[in-house]
Amino acid sequence: MYLRLAVGVMAVSLNASAGSAVRPPQAPAAVPASAVVSLAETGWQFVLASIGAPAPEDVSRITLKFTEKLVVASSGCNSGRGAFALEGGALVVGNLATTRMACVGPMEKWEPAFFAFLSSKPAARRAGDELELRSAQGEIRFRAMLMPSAAAVQKFVYVASERKPCTGEGRMECLQIRENPTDPWQLYHGEIIGFTHEPGIEYRLRILEDQVANPPAGASSKRWFLDLVVEQKVVKR
């Protein structure tokens, strides 16, 4: 067995030297350009994670929003804003200026793990409406969310602590909104994208109002996006 193997190796060596020059080993294939993602002017909603700390039960506020040069990352409790860049397919996030609300329960461990993960230069891969970030610290997946256009107008609104039945819409309940604290509450037939209403809490929000091209019959021609929770207070029932 060993003799036959040696002869076989010798034959391969002789054939290689008798023919044309041996080709040098080929370099690994380059990463396709499509793997270098663009995140400018996009928004992403949390789906799942594995980063060493469990995500809170309510993940609706865990988001990433990108402009051309800035990222706004919300852990679900506090949000951070800072510069970002894509370097070799990795998301490089600069120092984030964050809000300082106290985070309790599962959020107490989740938030530092979330921001630490974003600082770990995770590899970013985008496939359609899905975004995957992965580093040695773990993985977080997001799905695309609607974003306001460049023509969106900034405004401030108050949101009441309780919803009320919508007019002519069966059992659906609407948010109550007003622009000034002395105005009567008005029903808002729709939702504020990126905002989660908690009963018993009254809010003052900074929103972005966008126009909807060709809205369905009976639907609003405007779409609201949450930009910032300015104030919130508990209202006793």
C-alpha positions as CSV (number, residue, x, y, z in Angstrom):
1,M,0.0,0.0,0.0
2,Y,2.7,2.5,1.0
3,L,4.8,1.6,-2.2
4,R,1.9,2.3,-4.5
5,L,1.2,5.6,-2.8
6,A,4.8,6.8,-3.2
7,V,4.8,5.9,-6.9
8,G,1.6,7.8,-7.4
9,V,3.0,10.9,-5.8
10,M,6.2,10.6,-7.9
11,A,4.1,10.3,-11.1
12,V,2.2,13.5,-10.3
13,S,5.4,15.3,-9.6
14,L,7.0,14.2,-12.9
15,N,3.9,15.1,-15.0
16,A,3.8,18.5,-13.4
17,S,7.4,19.3,-14.3
18,A,7.1,17.9,-17.8
19,G,4.1,20.1,-18.7
20,S,3.6,23.8,-18.5
21,A,4.6,25.8,-15.4
22,V,2.7,25.0,-12.3
23,R,0.0,27.6,-11.6
24,P,0.5,29.4,-8.3
25,P,-2.2,28.9,-5.7
26,Q,-5.2,31.1,-6.4
27,A,-6.1,33.9,-3.9
28,P,-9.4,33.5,-2.1
29,A,-12.3,35.0,-4.0
30,A,-13.0,38.6,-3.2
31,V,-16.1,39.5,-1.3
32,P,-18.7,40.6,-3.9
33,A,-19.6,44.2,-4.0
34,S,-23.2,43.4,-3.0
35,A,-22.0,42.3,0.4
36,V,-20.9,45.9,1.1
37,V,-24.2,47.3,2.4
38,S,-25.6,50.8,2.3
39,L,-27.6,51.9,5.3
40,A,-28.1,55.6,4.6
41,E,-31.7,56.8,5.0
42,T,-33.0,53.5,6.3
43,G,-34.8,52.3,9.5
44,W,-34.7,48.9,11.1
45,Q,-37.0,47.2,13.7
46,F,-35.6,44.6,16.1
47,V,-36.5,40.9,15.4
48,L,-34.3,38.7,17.5
49,A,-30.9,38.7,19.2
50,S,-28.3,36.5,20.8
51,I,-25.8,38.8,22.6
52,G,-25.5,37.4,26.1
53,A,-28.4,39.3,27.6
54,P,-32.1,38.5,27.0
55,A,-34.2,41.1,25.1
56,P,-37.1,42.6,27.0
57,E,-40.6,41.4,26.4
58,D,-41.6,44.6,24.5
59,V,-39.1,44.9,21.6
60,S,-41.2,47.5,19.6
61,R,-38.9,50.3,20.6
62,I,-35.6,48.6,19.8
63,T,-34.6,50.3,16.5
64,L,-31.8,51.6,14.3
65,K,-32.3,54.6,12.1
66,F,-29.7,55.9,9.8
67,T,-29.1,59.2,8.0
68,E,-26.2,59.7,5.6
69,K,-23.7,60.0,8.4
70,L,-25.5,59.4,11.7
71,V,-27.2,56.5,13.5
72,V,-29.9,56.7,16.1
73,A,-30.0,53.5,18.1
74,S,-32.8,52.9,20.6
75,S,-32.3,50.1,23.1
76,G,-36.0,50.2,24.1
77,C,-35.2,52.4,27.1
78,N,-32.6,55.0,26.1
79,S,-31.5,56.1,22.7
80,G,-28.0,57.0,21.4
81,R,-27.0,59.2,18.5
82,G,-23.6,59.3,16.8
83,A,-21.6,58.9,13.7
84,F,-21.3,55.7,11.8
85,A,-19.4,54.3,8.8
86,L,-19.2,51.0,6.8
87,E,-15.7,49.8,6.6
88,G,-15.1,46.5,4.8
89,G,-18.6,45.4,5.4
90,A,-18.4,46.2,9.1
91,L,-20.7,48.7,10.9
92,V,-18.4,51.1,12.8
93,V,-20.3,53.2,15.3
94,G,-18.6,56.2,17.0
95,N,-19.2,57.3,20.5
96,L,-23.0,57.6,21.1
97,A,-24.5,60.5,23.0
98,T,-27.3,58.8,24.9
99,T,-30.3,59.8,27.0
100,R,-30.2,58.9,30.7
101,M,-33.5,57.3,31.7
102,A,-33.3,54.7,34.4
103,C,-33.8,51.2,33.0
104,V,-35.3,48.5,35.2
105,G,-36.1,44.8,34.9
106,P,-34.6,42.9,32.0
107,M,-33.7,46.2,30.3
108,E,-31.1,46.8,33.0
109,K,-28.9,44.1,31.5
110,W,-30.1,44.3,27.9
111,E,-29.3,48.0,27.3
112,P,-25.5,47.9,28.1
113,A,-25.2,44.6,26.1
114,F,-27.0,46.2,23.2
115,F,-24.8,49.3,23.0
116,A,-21.7,47.3,23.6
117,F,-22.6,45.0,20.7
118,L,-23.0,48.0,18.4
119,S,-19.5,49.2,19.4
120,S,-18.0,45.8,18.5
121,K,-17.8,46.6,14.8
122,P,-20.3,43.9,13.7
123,A,-20.3,42.6,10.1
124,A,-23.4,43.9,8.4
125,R,-25.3,41.9,5.8
126,R,-28.5,43.1,4.1
127,A,-30.8,40.9,2.2
128,G,-33.9,42.7,1.0
129,D,-35.9,43.8,4.1
130,E,-33.6,42.0,6.5
131,L,-30.5,43.3,8.2
132,E,-28.1,41.0,10.1
133,L,-25.4,42.3,12.4
134,R,-22.8,39.7,13.7
135,S,-19.7,39.9,15.7
136,A,-17.8,37.9,18.3
137,Q,-20.3,39.1,20.9
138,G,-23.3,37.6,19.1
139,E,-25.9,38.5,16.5
140,I,-28.9,40.8,16.1
141,R,-31.4,40.7,13.3
142,F,-33.7,43.5,12.2
143,R,-36.4,44.1,9.6
144,A,-36.9,47.2,7.5
145,M,-39.4,49.8,8.7
146,L,-41.0,52.8,7.0
147,M,-39.0,56.0,7.1
148,P,-40.1,59.6,6.6
149,S,-39.1,61.3,3.4
150,A,-36.8,64.3,3.2
151,A,-40.0,66.5,2.8
152,A,-41.5,65.5,6.1
153,V,-42.4,68.3,8.4
154,Q,-41.5,68.4,12.1
155,K,-44.3,69.1,14.6
156,F,-45.2,68.6,18.3
157,V,-48.3,66.8,19.6
158,Y,-49.7,65.6,22.9
159,V,-51.1,62.1,23.2
160,A,-53.7,61.3,25.9
161,S,-53.2,58.6,28.5
162,E,-56.2,56.6,27.2
163,R,-57.5,55.6,23.8
164,K,-61.1,56.1,22.8
165,P,-63.4,54.2,20.4
166,C,-62.8,55.3,16.8
167,T,-65.7,56.9,15.0
168,G,-67.4,54.5,12.6
169,E,-64.7,51.8,12.8
170,G,-66.3,49.1,14.9
171,R,-64.4,48.2,18.0
172,M,-61.1,49.8,17.0
173,E,-59.7,52.3,19.5
174,C,-57.9,55.5,18.5
175,L,-55.2,57.7,20.0
176,Q,-56.4,61.0,21.3
177,I,-54.1,63.9,20.3
178,R,-53.9,67.7,20.5
179,E,-51.3,70.2,19.5
180,N,-51.7,72.6,22.5
181,P,-52.3,71.6,26.1
182,T,-55.5,73.7,26.2
183,D,-57.1,72.2,23.1
184,P,-59.8,69.5,23.3
185,W,-58.6,66.0,22.6
186,Q,-59.2,64.8,19.0
187,L,-59.4,61.2,17.7
188,Y,-56.4,60.2,15.5
189,H,-57.4,57.6,13.0
190,G,-54.1,55.8,12.6
191,E,-50.9,55.0,14.4
192,I,-47.7,56.9,15.0
193,I,-45.0,54.8,13.4
194,G,-42.3,53.9,15.9
195,F,-44.5,54.9,18.9
196,T,-45.9,52.4,21.4
197,H,-48.7,53.9,23.6
198,E,-48.9,52.7,27.2
199,P,-52.2,53.2,29.0
200,G,-52.0,55.6,31.9
201,I,-49.2,57.7,30.4
202,E,-49.6,61.0,28.7
203,Y,-47.0,62.0,26.1
204,R,-45.6,65.0,24.3
205,L,-44.0,63.9,21.1
206,R,-42.0,65.4,18.4
207,I,-43.1,63.8,15.2
208,L,-42.4,64.0,11.5
209,E,-45.5,64.4,9.3
210,D,-45.2,63.0,5.7
211,Q,-47.6,63.1,2.8
212,V,-49.0,59.8,1.5
213,A,-49.2,59.6,-2.3
214,N,-52.5,58.2,-3.5
215,P,-54.0,57.2,-0.1
216,P,-56.8,54.6,-0.2
217,A,-60.4,55.8,0.0
218,G,-61.2,57.0,3.5
219,A,-57.6,56.9,4.6
220,S,-55.5,59.8,5.8
221,S,-53.3,61.7,3.3
222,K,-50.7,62.1,6.1
223,R,-48.4,59.7,7.9
224,W,-46.8,60.4,11.3
225,F,-43.5,59.1,12.5
226,L,-42.1,59.3,16.0
227,D,-39.0,61.5,16.1
228,L,-38.6,62.0,19.9
229,V,-40.5,61.4,23.1
230,V,-40.2,64.9,24.6
231,E,-42.1,64.3,27.8
232,Q,-44.2,61.6,29.5
233,K,-46.1,61.6,32.8
234,V,-48.3,59.1,34.6
235,V,-51.9,60.2,34.8
236,K,-53.9,58.9,37.8
237,R,-57.2,57.4,36.8
